[in-house]
Amino acid sequence: EQARLRQKDWQRSPDFSGLERVGGVDLSFIKGDDINACAHLVVLTYPHMKVHIST
């Protein structure tokens, strides 16, 4: 999916000219446990994709 999206022209759109950071979050529940989970947040610089914040 990442490779496919990388080929799209939207990244060169003027709408993204001021974009400086992108982020993502993951939430994973422990197998067999519907209450406890692990969460992770990461914020990357754009377009260099260097880690800015990671929790």
C-alpha positions as CSV (number, residue, x, y, z in Angstrom):
1,E,0.0,0.0,0.0
2,Q,2.8,2.4,0.9
3,A,4.6,1.8,-2.4
4,R,1.3,2.3,-4.4
5,L,0.5,5.6,-2.6
6,R,4.1,6.8,-3.1
7,Q,3.4,6.8,-6.9
8,K,0.4,9.1,-6.6
9,D,0.6,12.8,-7.6
10,W,-1.2,14.0,-4.5
11,Q,2.1,14.4,-2.7
12,R,3.1,17.2,-5.2
13,S,-0.2,19.0,-4.8
14,P,0.0,22.7,-3.7
15,D,-2.4,21.7,-0.9
16,F,0.4,19.8,0.8
17,S,3.1,22.6,0.4
18,G,2.8,23.6,4.1
19,L,2.6,20.1,5.5
20,E,5.4,19.6,8.0
21,R,4.4,16.6,10.1
22,V,2.4,13.4,9.7
23,G,1.3,11.0,12.4
24,G,-0.1,7.6,13.1
25,V,-1.4,5.6,16.0
26,D,-1.7,1.9,16.7
27,L,-3.8,0.2,19.4
28,S,-3.3,-3.5,19.9
29,F,-5.2,-5.5,22.4
30,I,-3.5,-8.3,24.2
31,K,-4.7,-11.7,22.8
32,G,-7.6,-13.0,24.9
33,D,-7.9,-9.7,26.9
34,D,-10.6,-7.2,25.8
35,I,-9.6,-4.6,28.4
36,N,-5.8,-4.2,28.4
37,A,-4.1,-2.8,25.3
38,C,-0.9,-1.3,24.1
39,A,-1.0,2.0,22.2
40,H,1.7,3.8,20.3
41,L,1.8,7.3,18.7
42,V,4.4,8.5,16.3
43,V,4.8,11.9,14.6
44,L,7.2,12.2,11.7
45,T,8.6,15.2,9.9
46,Y,7.4,15.5,6.3
47,P,8.7,14.9,3.7
48,H,11.9,13.5,5.3
49,M,9.9,11.1,7.5
50,K,12.2,11.4,10.5
51,V,10.8,10.7,13.9
52,H,9.7,13.9,15.7
53,I,7.7,12.4,18.6
54,S,7.3,8.7,19.6
55,T,5.4,7.5,22.7
